[in-house]
Amino acid sequence: MTVIDANRMHEIEQRYPEYFKRSFKQRFGGLMIVIATLVYALYATWFFDLPKLLAEAHWERVGLYLSQWVSYDVQPEFRIGDDGITVKYPRFSPLGDDPHPDWVVSNPDGSLTASVRGTSRTVTISSKETVVTAHGISVPVDFSSGAPKVVGPVPAWMTVYDDNVLADLGFAGDVSISVDRVKVRKRFLGWANFVFDTQSPFFDKPATEVISLIVSGPDLKPGQSNLSLAFDNIWHNSAWQHGDVWTKLFQTIVMAFLGTLLGALLAFPLAFLAARNITPNKVLNQVLKRFFDFLRSVDMLIWALFLTRAFGPGPLAGSGAIFLTETGTLGKLYSEGLENVDNKPREGIKSTGASTVLTHRYGIIPQIVPVFVSQTLYQWESNVRGATIIGAVGAGGIGLKLWEAMRTNANWENVAYMVLLILIVVFLFDMASNALRHRLMGTKAH
């Protein structure tokens, strides 16, 4: 065991005071940060009233919306009259104008049975009552004497109202029973009529038959090949509107490209004037830097609102909003990049008597081009996402179409389709811009 005398201890304390004479900040800094974080969390909980917000949130809608993203429903309505039971389908039913699904069966006694999910969840409708079978039990609902009335105990999955009985059958669908009609909602996984809509001559045909018709079948429309007709039907699909969606997506990409390009072209020369080591004029430097701050401090969405009022809705307003924002953002990035360049190559070229333009061309440009292009590519990639957001306020592109689909609160599968397209485009642009940046910077992509 080694014993250190008082003199040696004093010497060590003098040499390493940061370990033996720690300040209050050093001793309690970590604890104060933890306490401040907890206090802020409590304040945020009180300010936003999180307990009440969580208690009153409609969590059931989350599952409903997610299910509608990946499924569609068919809603036959069984009308009960003196002449029997008739089945009506919505005007724009996914099954077409004259549907005869195999899951709706006529029984010998005149009743109809709709299978919501196999044989475990069915609805049998007669002129006197409706029997709902689910969760291993059959529940009769009688409406012979007026308002529908559940015969026997009411199960948890069934809700009774004054003039209506609603049976919730989970993801499979639901059944609404009233005095003279029964409405069944049956849900299917997938996207209905994604390729051909109900008006297409290729609708509801097997893929092998469609391919056979396109390759060697007789013309379904005189004067037009089946291949051209199939493409036309897909592009003008009334349910999914592929042509309009892809056109709007292309508008979004063009908006992002044009706005970023124009912003980069304007920011590049202004950055040379704003950089202190390039243009030694403090007034001009400060004016341009504050100009950049102003342009980028106003959010792209706000610029889009201003420009849609000035020029009307459309891609021009979106491109202009991106242009103004990117001029400020790239101007700041470019000027800061110029202020951090190595001045030795510039001084060496300047000592040869070269002009200012040549000094910048050979002494500065080679240093900054990879960095500038990398920053511009990153901003372009970000603006593809930003162009989607500003499209929702009228700046054109797929954002506006996405907002229109969400407003109906019924076309969530179309919303999922457009969101998926946006994700794919952003993913591809991210990969491409990363590859270009790494190539320009001379590094290997991971």
TILUM-549137 format. One record per residue (C-alpha): residue number from 1; z, x, y; residue in three letters. Coordinates in steps of 0.02 Angstrom, whole numbers. Layout:
REM residues N
nr = NUM; w = Z; u = X; v = Y; rest = ALA
...
REM end
This chain:
REM residues 446
nr = 1; w = 0; u = 0; v = 0; rest = MET
nr = 2; w = -54; u = 71; v = 169; rest = THR
nr = 3; w = 67; u = 56; v = 316; rest = VAL
nr = 4; w = -4; u = 58; v = 494; rest = ILE
nr = 5; w = 115; u = 121; v = 627; rest = ASP
nr = 6; w = 135; u = 40; v = 799; rest = ALA
nr = 7; w = 24; u = 166; v = 889; rest = ASN
nr = 8; w = -117; u = 142; v = 765; rest = ARG
nr = 9; w = -99; u = -46; v = 779; rest = MET
nr = 10; w = -105; u = -37; v = 968; rest = HIS
nr = 11; w = -261; u = 70; v = 959; rest = GLU
nr = 12; w = -348; u = -55; v = 845; rest = ILE
nr = 13; w = -300; u = -199; v = 961; rest = GLU
nr = 14; w = -373; u = -105; v = 1109; rest = GLN
nr = 15; w = -534; u = -69; v = 1015; rest = ARG
nr = 16; w = -561; u = -245; v = 949; rest = TYR
nr = 17; w = -483; u = -362; v = 1077; rest = PRO
nr = 18; w = -598; u = -506; v = 1026; rest = GLU
nr = 19; w = -505; u = -518; v = 860; rest = TYR
nr = 20; w = -325; u = -495; v = 918; rest = PHE
nr = 21; w = -327; u = -573; v = 1091; rest = LYS
nr = 22; w = -438; u = -724; v = 1068; rest = ARG
nr = 23; w = -460; u = -843; v = 1214; rest = SER
nr = 24; w = -417; u = -1028; v = 1207; rest = PHE
nr = 25; w = -601; u = -1069; v = 1188; rest = LYS
nr = 26; w = -618; u = -952; v = 1040; rest = GLN
nr = 27; w = -463; u = -1018; v = 953; rest = ARG
nr = 28; w = -488; u = -1204; v = 979; rest = PHE
nr = 29; w = -674; u = -1219; v = 1020; rest = GLY
nr = 30; w = -724; u = -1282; v = 846; rest = GLY
nr = 31; w = -582; u = -1408; v = 842; rest = LEU
nr = 32; w = -627; u = -1472; v = 1017; rest = MET
nr = 33; w = -808; u = -1498; v = 962; rest = ILE
nr = 34; w = -750; u = -1599; v = 811; rest = VAL
nr = 35; w = -634; u = -1705; v = 919; rest = ILE
nr = 36; w = -769; u = -1732; v = 1051; rest = ALA
nr = 37; w = -892; u = -1787; v = 916; rest = THR
nr = 38; w = -768; u = -1911; v = 845; rest = LEU
nr = 39; w = -727; u = -1980; v = 1018; rest = VAL
nr = 40; w = -912; u = -2001; v = 1056; rest = TYR
nr = 41; w = -940; u = -2088; v = 889; rest = ALA
nr = 42; w = -800; u = -2210; v = 928; rest = LEU
nr = 43; w = -868; u = -2240; v = 1103; rest = TYR
nr = 44; w = -1044; u = -2272; v = 1034; rest = ALA
nr = 45; w = -970; u = -2392; v = 906; rest = THR
nr = 46; w = -883; u = -2489; v = 1045; rest = TRP
nr = 47; w = -1027; u = -2481; v = 1168; rest = PHE
nr = 48; w = -1157; u = -2547; v = 1046; rest = PHE
nr = 49; w = -1033; u = -2663; v = 960; rest = ASP
nr = 50; w = -1089; u = -2597; v = 792; rest = LEU
nr = 51; w = -970; u = -2699; v = 682; rest = PRO
nr = 52; w = -1034; u = -2863; v = 755; rest = LYS
nr = 53; w = -1213; u = -2801; v = 749; rest = LEU
nr = 54; w = -1199; u = -2754; v = 565; rest = LEU
nr = 55; w = -1111; u = -2917; v = 522; rest = ALA
nr = 56; w = -1241; u = -3028; v = 607; rest = GLU
nr = 57; w = -1394; u = -2930; v = 551; rest = ALA
nr = 58; w = -1519; u = -3025; v = 443; rest = HIS
nr = 59; w = -1520; u = -2902; v = 299; rest = TRP
nr = 60; w = -1611; u = -3025; v = 187; rest = GLU
nr = 61; w = -1765; u = -3007; v = 296; rest = ARG
nr = 62; w = -1780; u = -2823; v = 249; rest = VAL
nr = 63; w = -1815; u = -2865; v = 68; rest = GLY
nr = 64; w = -1927; u = -3010; v = 119; rest = LEU
nr = 65; w = -2035; u = -2903; v = 233; rest = TYR
nr = 66; w = -2045; u = -2762; v = 108; rest = LEU
nr = 67; w = -2098; u = -2882; v = -28; rest = SER
nr = 68; w = -2233; u = -2954; v = 85; rest = GLN
nr = 69; w = -2300; u = -2779; v = 115; rest = TRP
nr = 70; w = -2346; u = -2760; v = -68; rest = VAL
nr = 71; w = -2380; u = -2939; v = -121; rest = SER
nr = 72; w = -2462; u = -3103; v = -75; rest = TYR
nr = 73; w = -2422; u = -3284; v = -112; rest = ASP
nr = 74; w = -2515; u = -3441; v = -161; rest = VAL
nr = 75; w = -2446; u = -3607; v = -97; rest = GLN
nr = 76; w = -2506; u = -3762; v = -190; rest = PRO
nr = 77; w = -2438; u = -3927; v = -125; rest = GLU
nr = 78; w = -2414; u = -4068; v = -248; rest = PHE
nr = 79; w = -2430; u = -4236; v = -158; rest = ARG
nr = 80; w = -2354; u = -4386; v = -245; rest = ILE
nr = 81; w = -2439; u = -4553; v = -212; rest = GLY
nr = 82; w = -2471; u = -4721; v = -293; rest = ASP
nr = 83; w = -2629; u = -4655; v = -376; rest = ASP
nr = 84; w = -2541; u = -4507; v = -454; rest = GLY
nr = 85; w = -2512; u = -4325; v = -410; rest = ILE
nr = 86; w = -2643; u = -4225; v = -316; rest = THR
nr = 87; w = -2642; u = -4038; v = -284; rest = VAL
nr = 88; w = -2689; u = -3969; v = -114; rest = LYS
nr = 89; w = -2709; u = -3786; v = -67; rest = TYR
nr = 90; w = -2707; u = -3708; v = 108; rest = PRO
nr = 91; w = -2875; u = -3698; v = 194; rest = ARG
nr = 92; w = -2882; u = -3508; v = 179; rest = PHE
nr = 93; w = -2807; u = -3493; v = 7; rest = SER
nr = 94; w = -2825; u = -3323; v = -79; rest = PRO
nr = 95; w = -2895; u = -3420; v = -228; rest = LEU
nr = 96; w = -3048; u = -3482; v = -134; rest = GLY
nr = 97; w = -3109; u = -3655; v = -84; rest = ASP
nr = 98; w = -3098; u = -3736; v = -256; rest = ASP
nr = 99; w = -2953; u = -3656; v = -349; rest = PRO
nr = 100; w = -2903; u = -3702; v = -527; rest = HIS
nr = 101; w = -2768; u = -3575; v = -573; rest = PRO
nr = 102; w = -2716; u = -3568; v = -755; rest = ASP
nr = 103; w = -2531; u = -3572; v = -706; rest = TRP
nr = 104; w = -2546; u = -3755; v = -649; rest = VAL
nr = 105; w = -2558; u = -3865; v = -804; rest = VAL
nr = 106; w = -2582; u = -4054; v = -823; rest = SER
nr = 107; w = -2468; u = -4133; v = -951; rest = ASN
nr = 108; w = -2512; u = -4283; v = -1064; rest = PRO
nr = 109; w = -2384; u = -4395; v = -975; rest = ASP
nr = 110; w = -2471; u = -4369; v = -807; rest = GLY
nr = 111; w = -2350; u = -4241; v = -739; rest = SER
nr = 112; w = -2398; u = -4066; v = -681; rest = LEU
nr = 113; w = -2312; u = -3903; v = -723; rest = THR
nr = 114; w = -2326; u = -3749; v = -611; rest = ALA
nr = 115; w = -2269; u = -3584; v = -686; rest = SER
nr = 116; w = -2190; u = -3479; v = -548; rest = VAL
nr = 117; w = -2148; u = -3337; v = -668; rest = ARG
nr = 118; w = -2200; u = -3357; v = -848; rest = GLY
nr = 119; w = -2100; u = -3487; v = -944; rest = THR
nr = 120; w = -1932; u = -3435; v = -871; rest = SER
nr = 121; w = -1962; u = -3509; v = -699; rest = ARG
nr = 122; w = -2063; u = -3668; v = -694; rest = THR
nr = 123; w = -2079; u = -3829; v = -595; rest = VAL
nr = 124; w = -2127; u = -3994; v = -675; rest = THR
nr = 125; w = -2177; u = -4132; v = -555; rest = ILE
nr = 126; w = -2188; u = -4316; v = -599; rest = SER
nr = 127; w = -2193; u = -4473; v = -493; rest = SER
nr = 128; w = -2005; u = -4498; v = -508; rest = LYS
nr = 129; w = -1927; u = -4326; v = -513; rest = GLU
nr = 130; w = -1954; u = -4139; v = -511; rest = THR
nr = 131; w = -1873; u = -4024; v = -637; rest = VAL
nr = 132; w = -1846; u = -3843; v = -585; rest = VAL
nr = 133; w = -1811; u = -3721; v = -725; rest = THR
nr = 134; w = -1738; u = -3552; v = -679; rest = ALA
nr = 135; w = -1598; u = -3434; v = -730; rest = HIS
nr = 136; w = -1586; u = -3517; v = -900; rest = GLY
nr = 137; w = -1553; u = -3695; v = -838; rest = ILE
nr = 138; w = -1659; u = -3847; v = -792; rest = SER
nr = 139; w = -1610; u = -3944; v = -636; rest = VAL
nr = 140; w = -1684; u = -4118; v = -609; rest = PRO
nr = 141; w = -1714; u = -4175; v = -429; rest = VAL
nr = 142; w = -1734; u = -4362; v = -413; rest = ASP
nr = 143; w = -1827; u = -4440; v = -265; rest = PHE
nr = 144; w = -1862; u = -4614; v = -332; rest = SER
nr = 145; w = -1738; u = -4692; v = -211; rest = SER
nr = 146; w = -1786; u = -4599; v = -53; rest = GLY
nr = 147; w = -1720; u = -4427; v = -4; rest = ALA
nr = 148; w = -1722; u = -4300; v = -146; rest = PRO
nr = 149; w = -1557; u = -4286; v = -238; rest = LYS
nr = 150; w = -1502; u = -4156; v = -364; rest = VAL
nr = 151; w = -1446; u = -4234; v = -527; rest = VAL
nr = 152; w = -1289; u = -4146; v = -586; rest = GLY
nr = 153; w = -1208; u = -3989; v = -515; rest = PRO
nr = 154; w = -1305; u = -3891; v = -384; rest = VAL
nr = 155; w = -1336; u = -3709; v = -437; rest = PRO
nr = 156; w = -1310; u = -3565; v = -315; rest = ALA
nr = 157; w = -1497; u = -3533; v = -302; rest = TRP
nr = 158; w = -1531; u = -3711; v = -240; rest = MET
nr = 159; w = -1496; u = -3775; v = -64; rest = THR
nr = 160; w = -1487; u = -3961; v = -22; rest = VAL
nr = 161; w = -1535; u = -4023; v = 152; rest = TYR
nr = 162; w = -1543; u = -4201; v = 221; rest = ASP
nr = 163; w = -1724; u = -4231; v = 171; rest = ASP
nr = 164; w = -1767; u = -4075; v = 73; rest = ASN
nr = 165; w = -1711; u = -3971; v = -75; rest = VAL
nr = 166; w = -1754; u = -3786; v = -79; rest = LEU
nr = 167; w = -1749; u = -3685; v = -240; rest = ALA
nr = 168; w = -1751; u = -3497; v = -213; rest = ASP
nr = 169; w = -1827; u = -3413; v = -365; rest = LEU
nr = 170; w = -1814; u = -3235; v = -298; rest = GLY
nr = 171; w = -1965; u = -3123; v = -282; rest = PHE
nr = 172; w = -2066; u = -3242; v = -392; rest = ALA
nr = 173; w = -2067; u = -3373; v = -254; rest = GLY
nr = 174; w = -1981; u = -3536; v = -207; rest = ASP
nr = 175; w = -1998; u = -3724; v = -221; rest = VAL
nr = 176; w = -1977; u = -3849; v = -79; rest = SER
nr = 177; w = -1950; u = -4030; v = -134; rest = ILE
nr = 178; w = -1962; u = -4177; v = -13; rest = SER
nr = 179; w = -1988; u = -4364; v = -33; rest = VAL
nr = 180; w = -2176; u = -4370; v = -64; rest = ASP
nr = 181; w = -2224; u = -4190; v = -96; rest = ARG
nr = 182; w = -2173; u = -4030; v = -184; rest = VAL
nr = 183; w = -2228; u = -3863; v = -113; rest = LYS
nr = 184; w = -2229; u = -3713; v = -227; rest = VAL
nr = 185; w = -2240; u = -3533; v = -167; rest = ARG
nr = 186; w = -2292; u = -3413; v = -306; rest = LYS
nr = 187; w = -2293; u = -3228; v = -267; rest = ARG
nr = 188; w = -2408; u = -3096; v = -342; rest = PHE
nr = 189; w = -2399; u = -2908; v = -330; rest = LEU
nr = 190; w = -2546; u = -2824; v = -245; rest = GLY
nr = 191; w = -2665; u = -2862; v = -102; rest = TRP
nr = 192; w = -2772; u = -3016; v = -125; rest = ALA
nr = 193; w = -2961; u = -3005; v = -98; rest = ASN
nr = 194; w = -2948; u = -2829; v = -28; rest = PHE
nr = 195; w = -3129; u = -2787; v = -72; rest = VAL
nr = 196; w = -3220; u = -2955; v = -63; rest = PHE
nr = 197; w = -3159; u = -3111; v = 25; rest = ASP
nr = 198; w = -3178; u = -3288; v = -42; rest = THR
nr = 199; w = -3345; u = -3313; v = 48; rest = GLN
nr = 200; w = -3430; u = -3166; v = -38; rest = SER
nr = 201; w = -3546; u = -3197; v = -186; rest = PRO
nr = 202; w = -3454; u = -3053; v = -271; rest = PHE
nr = 203; w = -3286; u = -3141; v = -254; rest = PHE
nr = 204; w = -3181; u = -3156; v = -412; rest = ASP
nr = 205; w = -3309; u = -3064; v = -519; rest = LYS
nr = 206; w = -3252; u = -2924; v = -635; rest = PRO
nr = 207; w = -3285; u = -2746; v = -574; rest = ALA
nr = 208; w = -3410; u = -2716; v = -716; rest = THR
nr = 209; w = -3511; u = -2868; v = -665; rest = GLU
nr = 210; w = -3510; u = -2817; v = -482; rest = VAL
nr = 211; w = -3570; u = -2641; v = -526; rest = ILE
nr = 212; w = -3705; u = -2714; v = -639; rest = SER
nr = 213; w = -3766; u = -2829; v = -500; rest = LEU
nr = 214; w = -3771; u = -2685; v = -375; rest = ILE
nr = 215; w = -3862; u = -2567; v = -493; rest = VAL
nr = 216; w = -3990; u = -2679; v = -579; rest = SER
nr = 217; w = -3953; u = -2863; v = -545; rest = GLY
nr = 218; w = -4066; u = -2987; v = -456; rest = PRO
nr = 219; w = -4047; u = -2999; v = -268; rest = ASP
nr = 220; w = -3909; u = -3122; v = -224; rest = LEU
nr = 221; w = -3976; u = -3139; v = -47; rest = LYS
nr = 222; w = -4165; u = -3138; v = -22; rest = PRO
nr = 223; w = -4226; u = -2991; v = 79; rest = GLY
nr = 224; w = -4067; u = -2889; v = 59; rest = GLN
nr = 225; w = -4018; u = -2772; v = -83; rest = SER
nr = 226; w = -3857; u = -2806; v = -175; rest = ASN
nr = 227; w = -3791; u = -2635; v = -124; rest = LEU
nr = 228; w = -3818; u = -2676; v = 60; rest = SER
nr = 229; w = -3745; u = -2849; v = 35; rest = LEU
nr = 230; w = -3590; u = -2780; v = -51; rest = ALA
nr = 231; w = -3560; u = -2655; v = 90; rest = PHE
nr = 232; w = -3586; u = -2791; v = 220; rest = ASP
nr = 233; w = -3462; u = -2906; v = 130; rest = ASN
nr = 234; w = -3332; u = -2767; v = 120; rest = ILE
nr = 235; w = -3355; u = -2713; v = 301; rest = TRP
nr = 236; w = -3345; u = -2893; v = 366; rest = HIS
nr = 237; w = -3207; u = -2950; v = 247; rest = ASN
nr = 238; w = -3129; u = -3095; v = 344; rest = SER
nr = 239; w = -2957; u = -3073; v = 265; rest = ALA
nr = 240; w = -2937; u = -2885; v = 290; rest = TRP
nr = 241; w = -3066; u = -2850; v = 427; rest = GLN
nr = 242; w = -3102; u = -2675; v = 363; rest = HIS
nr = 243; w = -3241; u = -2645; v = 489; rest = GLY
nr = 244; w = -3133; u = -2689; v = 639; rest = ASP
nr = 245; w = -2983; u = -2593; v = 572; rest = VAL
nr = 246; w = -3083; u = -2434; v = 541; rest = TRP
nr = 247; w = -3171; u = -2450; v = 709; rest = THR
nr = 248; w = -3003; u = -2466; v = 797; rest = LYS
nr = 249; w = -2935; u = -2319; v = 697; rest = LEU
nr = 250; w = -3083; u = -2213; v = 753; rest = PHE
nr = 251; w = -3050; u = -2269; v = 933; rest = GLN
nr = 252; w = -2871; u = -2207; v = 916; rest = THR
nr = 253; w = -2929; u = -2037; v = 854; rest = ILE
nr = 254; w = -3059; u = -2024; v = 994; rest = VAL
nr = 255; w = -2928; u = -2076; v = 1123; rest = MET
nr = 256; w = -2811; u = -1939; v = 1064; rest = ALA
nr = 257; w = -2949; u = -1809; v = 1060; rest = PHE
nr = 258; w = -3024; u = -1853; v = 1230; rest = LEU
nr = 259; w = -2856; u = -1865; v = 1319; rest = GLY
nr = 260; w = -2794; u = -1701; v = 1245; rest = THR
nr = 261; w = -2958; u = -1610; v = 1281; rest = LEU
nr = 262; w = -2964; u = -1666; v = 1463; rest = LEU
nr = 263; w = -2780; u = -1625; v = 1486; rest = GLY
nr = 264; w = -2806; u = -1451; v = 1414; rest = ALA
nr = 265; w = -2960; u = -1419; v = 1523; rest = LEU
nr = 266; w = -2865; u = -1464; v = 1681; rest = LEU
nr = 267; w = -2701; u = -1382; v = 1632; rest = ALA
nr = 268; w = -2783; u = -1215; v = 1589; rest = PHE
nr = 269; w = -2838; u = -1162; v = 1766; rest = PRO
nr = 270; w = -2685; u = -1242; v = 1848; rest = LEU
nr = 271; w = -2572; u = -1142; v = 1733; rest = ALA
nr = 272; w = -2641; u = -979; v = 1804; rest = PHE
nr = 273; w = -2596; u = -1038; v = 1979; rest = LEU
nr = 274; w = -2423; u = -1095; v = 1922; rest = ALA
nr = 275; w = -2378; u = -931; v = 1832; rest = ALA
nr = 276; w = -2277; u = -817; v = 1946; rest = ARG
nr = 277; w = -2342; u = -655; v = 1872; rest = ASN
nr = 278; w = -2524; u = -711; v = 1890; rest = ILE
nr = 279; w = -2518; u = -796; v = 2061; rest = THR
nr = 280; w = -2377; u = -721; v = 2168; rest = PRO
nr = 281; w = -2363; u = -871; v = 2283; rest = ASN
nr = 282; w = -2193; u = -954; v = 2265; rest = LYS
nr = 283; w = -2241; u = -1112; v = 2359; rest = VAL
nr = 284; w = -2396; u = -1142; v = 2252; rest = LEU
nr = 285; w = -2300; u = -1099; v = 2093; rest = ASN
nr = 286; w = -2163; u = -1224; v = 2131; rest = GLN
nr = 287; w = -2281; u = -1362; v = 2188; rest = VAL
nr = 288; w = -2383; u = -1351; v = 2028; rest = LEU
nr = 289; w = -2232; u = -1340; v = 1915; rest = LYS
nr = 290; w = -2154; u = -1493; v = 1996; rest = ARG
nr = 291; w = -2323; u = -1579; v = 1978; rest = PHE
nr = 292; w = -2320; u = -1541; v = 1791; rest = PHE
nr = 293; w = -2141; u = -1606; v = 1782; rest = ASP
nr = 294; w = -2192; u = -1768; v = 1866; rest = PHE
nr = 295; w = -2339; u = -1799; v = 1749; rest = LEU
nr = 296; w = -2240; u = -1770; v = 1591; rest = ARG
nr = 297; w = -2081; u = -1856; v = 1651; rest = SER
nr = 298; w = -2174; u = -2022; v = 1660; rest = VAL
nr = 299; w = -2191; u = -2074; v = 1478; rest = ASP
nr = 300; w = -2362; u = -2099; v = 1402; rest = MET
nr = 301; w = -2321; u = -2282; v = 1373; rest = LEU
nr = 302; w = -2284; u = -2307; v = 1559; rest = ILE
nr = 303; w = -2448; u = -2223; v = 1608; rest = TRP
nr = 304; w = -2538; u = -2338; v = 1485; rest = ALA
nr = 305; w = -2458; u = -2491; v = 1568; rest = LEU
nr = 306; w = -2514; u = -2431; v = 1741; rest = PHE
nr = 307; w = -2691; u = -2394; v = 1684; rest = LEU
nr = 308; w = -2716; u = -2555; v = 1588; rest = THR
nr = 309; w = -2674; u = -2647; v = 1749; rest = ARG
nr = 310; w = -2796; u = -2538; v = 1846; rest = ALA
nr = 311; w = -2943; u = -2531; v = 1724; rest = PHE
nr = 312; w = -2905; u = -2671; v = 1604; rest = GLY
nr = 313; w = -2861; u = -2655; v = 1420; rest = PRO
nr = 314; w = -2962; u = -2536; v = 1315; rest = GLY
nr = 315; w = -2981; u = -2356; v = 1255; rest = PRO
nr = 316; w = -3014; u = -2292; v = 1432; rest = LEU
nr = 317; w = -2836; u = -2334; v = 1485; rest = ALA
nr = 318; w = -2769; u = -2252; v = 1327; rest = GLY
nr = 319; w = -2869; u = -2092; v = 1353; rest = SER
nr = 320; w = -2813; u = -2087; v = 1535; rest = GLY
nr = 321; w = -2630; u = -2105; v = 1487; rest = ALA
nr = 322; w = -2642; u = -1963; v = 1362; rest = ILE
nr = 323; w = -2739; u = -1857; v = 1488; rest = PHE
nr = 324; w = -2606; u = -1874; v = 1622; rest = LEU
nr = 325; w = -2462; u = -1839; v = 1503; rest = THR
nr = 326; w = -2549; u = -1691; v = 1422; rest = GLU
nr = 327; w = -2594; u = -1614; v = 1589; rest = THR
nr = 328; w = -2408; u = -1603; v = 1627; rest = GLY
nr = 329; w = -2353; u = -1549; v = 1454; rest = THR
nr = 330; w = -2489; u = -1420; v = 1423; rest = LEU
nr = 331; w = -2480; u = -1358; v = 1602; rest = GLY
nr = 332; w = -2296; u = -1318; v = 1579; rest = LYS
nr = 333; w = -2325; u = -1237; v = 1408; rest = LEU
nr = 334; w = -2475; u = -1137; v = 1468; rest = TYR
nr = 335; w = -2389; u = -1073; v = 1626; rest = SER
nr = 336; w = -2234; u = -1020; v = 1530; rest = GLU
nr = 337; w = -2344; u = -933; v = 1402; rest = GLY
nr = 338; w = -2434; u = -839; v = 1541; rest = LEU
nr = 339; w = -2269; u = -784; v = 1618; rest = GLU
nr = 340; w = -2219; u = -706; v = 1453; rest = ASN
nr = 341; w = -2377; u = -603; v = 1421; rest = VAL
nr = 342; w = -2372; u = -414; v = 1410; rest = ASP
nr = 343; w = -2429; u = -348; v = 1580; rest = ASN
nr = 344; w = -2477; u = -174; v = 1518; rest = LYS
nr = 345; w = -2654; u = -220; v = 1459; rest = PRO
nr = 346; w = -2686; u = -308; v = 1624; rest = ARG
nr = 347; w = -2623; u = -160; v = 1725; rest = GLU
nr = 348; w = -2730; u = -41; v = 1623; rest = GLY
nr = 349; w = -2889; u = -143; v = 1651; rest = ILE
nr = 350; w = -2846; u = -167; v = 1835; rest = LYS
nr = 351; w = -2827; u = 22; v = 1858; rest = SER
nr = 352; w = -3011; u = 44; v = 1812; rest = THR
nr = 353; w = -3061; u = -55; v = 1966; rest = GLY
nr = 354; w = -3107; u = -213; v = 1871; rest = ALA
nr = 355; w = -3112; u = -377; v = 1966; rest = SER
nr = 356; w = -2976; u = -509; v = 1951; rest = THR
nr = 357; w = -3085; u = -617; v = 1838; rest = VAL
nr = 358; w = -3119; u = -472; v = 1718; rest = LEU
nr = 359; w = -2936; u = -421; v = 1722; rest = THR
nr = 360; w = -2886; u = -596; v = 1666; rest = HIS
nr = 361; w = -3029; u = -605; v = 1542; rest = ARG
nr = 362; w = -2987; u = -445; v = 1448; rest = TYR
nr = 363; w = -2805; u = -417; v = 1492; rest = GLY
nr = 364; w = -2731; u = -592; v = 1472; rest = ILE
nr = 365; w = -2849; u = -709; v = 1378; rest = ILE
nr = 366; w = -2844; u = -614; v = 1211; rest = PRO
nr = 367; w = -2654; u = -627; v = 1213; rest = GLN
nr = 368; w = -2641; u = -812; v = 1255; rest = ILE
nr = 369; w = -2789; u = -894; v = 1167; rest = VAL
nr = 370; w = -2706; u = -906; v = 994; rest = PRO
nr = 371; w = -2546; u = -975; v = 1070; rest = VAL
nr = 372; w = -2638; u = -1097; v = 1184; rest = PHE
nr = 373; w = -2749; u = -1163; v = 1046; rest = VAL
nr = 374; w = -2599; u = -1180; v = 931; rest = SER
nr = 375; w = -2504; u = -1280; v = 1061; rest = GLN
nr = 376; w = -2656; u = -1388; v = 1100; rest = THR
nr = 377; w = -2685; u = -1427; v = 917; rest = LEU
nr = 378; w = -2504; u = -1478; v = 896; rest = TYR
nr = 379; w = -2515; u = -1593; v = 1047; rest = GLN
nr = 380; w = -2676; u = -1670; v = 981; rest = TRP
nr = 381; w = -2591; u = -1705; v = 815; rest = GLU
nr = 382; w = -2443; u = -1785; v = 906; rest = SER
nr = 383; w = -2558; u = -1887; v = 1017; rest = ASN
nr = 384; w = -2639; u = -1969; v = 866; rest = VAL
nr = 385; w = -2469; u = -2049; v = 836; rest = ARG
nr = 386; w = -2442; u = -2080; v = 1021; rest = GLY
nr = 387; w = -2611; u = -2166; v = 1038; rest = ALA
nr = 388; w = -2555; u = -2293; v = 908; rest = THR
nr = 389; w = -2401; u = -2337; v = 1011; rest = ILE
nr = 390; w = -2490; u = -2357; v = 1177; rest = ILE
nr = 391; w = -2623; u = -2462; v = 1092; rest = GLY
nr = 392; w = -2491; u = -2596; v = 1069; rest = ALA
nr = 393; w = -2481; u = -2623; v = 1258; rest = VAL
nr = 394; w = -2668; u = -2651; v = 1276; rest = GLY
nr = 395; w = -2736; u = -2473; v = 1275; rest = ALA
nr = 396; w = -2850; u = -2511; v = 1129; rest = GLY
nr = 397; w = -2862; u = -2431; v = 959; rest = GLY
nr = 398; w = -2773; u = -2480; v = 799; rest = ILE
nr = 399; w = -2606; u = -2499; v = 888; rest = GLY
nr = 400; w = -2662; u = -2661; v = 970; rest = LEU
nr = 401; w = -2724; u = -2729; v = 805; rest = LYS
nr = 402; w = -2563; u = -2679; v = 720; rest = LEU
nr = 403; w = -2462; u = -2769; v = 852; rest = TRP
nr = 404; w = -2569; u = -2926; v = 835; rest = GLU
nr = 405; w = -2540; u = -2927; v = 646; rest = ALA
nr = 406; w = -2352; u = -2907; v = 669; rest = MET
nr = 407; w = -2341; u = -3046; v = 798; rest = ARG
nr = 408; w = -2402; u = -3176; v = 673; rest = THR
nr = 409; w = -2252; u = -3135; v = 561; rest = ASN
nr = 410; w = -2361; u = -3182; v = 413; rest = ALA
nr = 411; w = -2487; u = -3041; v = 388; rest = ASN
nr = 412; w = -2368; u = -2905; v = 330; rest = TRP
nr = 413; w = -2489; u = -2845; v = 197; rest = GLU
nr = 414; w = -2615; u = -2811; v = 336; rest = ASN
nr = 415; w = -2478; u = -2718; v = 430; rest = VAL
nr = 416; w = -2445; u = -2613; v = 275; rest = ALA
nr = 417; w = -2631; u = -2575; v = 260; rest = TYR
nr = 418; w = -2644; u = -2513; v = 440; rest = MET
nr = 419; w = -2481; u = -2416; v = 431; rest = VAL
nr = 420; w = -2544; u = -2331; v = 272; rest = LEU
nr = 421; w = -2708; u = -2284; v = 359; rest = LEU
nr = 422; w = -2612; u = -2212; v = 508; rest = ILE
nr = 423; w = -2501; u = -2111; v = 391; rest = LEU
nr = 424; w = -2652; u = -2041; v = 299; rest = ILE
nr = 425; w = -2738; u = -1993; v = 463; rest = VAL
nr = 426; w = -2581; u = -1911; v = 532; rest = VAL
nr = 427; w = -2555; u = -1819; v = 367; rest = PHE
nr = 428; w = -2735; u = -1754; v = 366; rest = LEU
nr = 429; w = -2725; u = -1701; v = 549; rest = PHE
nr = 430; w = -2560; u = -1615; v = 517; rest = ASP
nr = 431; w = -2635; u = -1515; v = 372; rest = MET
nr = 432; w = -2792; u = -1470; v = 471; rest = ALA
nr = 433; w = -2699; u = -1419; v = 630; rest = SER
nr = 434; w = -2572; u = -1317; v = 530; rest = ASN
nr = 435; w = -2713; u = -1225; v = 441; rest = ALA
nr = 436; w = -2802; u = -1189; v = 606; rest = LEU
nr = 437; w = -2641; u = -1132; v = 691; rest = ARG
nr = 438; w = -2597; u = -1013; v = 551; rest = HIS
nr = 439; w = -2773; u = -944; v = 551; rest = ARG
nr = 440; w = -2772; u = -916; v = 738; rest = LEU
nr = 441; w = -2600; u = -837; v = 735; rest = MET
nr = 442; w = -2648; u = -727; v = 588; rest = GLY
nr = 443; w = -2509; u = -792; v = 476; rest = THR
nr = 444; w = -2515; u = -865; v = 302; rest = LYS
nr = 445; w = -2489; u = -1052; v = 285; rest = ALA
nr = 446; w = -2350; u = -1107; v = 167; rest = HIS
REM end
